[in-house]
């Protein structure tokens, strides 16, 4: 059996609070998203920000509950517009938060479409400065098996907690 290491919160995932903090440090910079090997077009729109509380039963019959924030990006050209600034993106999220409770520590998912292809789900990595822009790389959000993910996490934790590794037999 092949084991895949895709967990519910991949190590590269960033929360909404952490993203907004980084954007606040570079509010005047153009905010550029990259996904599927391309850069989102300068006229992109944030068409929706939504919050969800989810309850589920995983494949091992374990109850699951989590909060998730979805940011929908419409990747279009819009005249001679330039990429919105990090500050404008933050202002949009703040405006939403006046009407919708947004949990800053929630799982953050981006839904991206060009208006022709169906929306795809992505997780966001920490923004990085590249030239005069702030760039957020979006990676496809894979599905996973939560019981297997918990087992893998326990295996990793167990291997990291043994400081000395296997002991060598003593010869007398």
Secondary structure, 3 states (H helix, E strand, C coil): CCCCCCCCCCCCCCCHHHHHHHHHCCCCCEEEEEECCEECCCCCEEEEEEEEEEEEECCCCCEEEEEEEEEEEECCCCCCCCCCEHHHHHHHHHHHHCCCCCCCCCEEEEEEECCCCCCEEEEECCCEEECCEEEEEEEECCCCCHHHHHHHHHHHHHHHHCCCCCCCCCCC
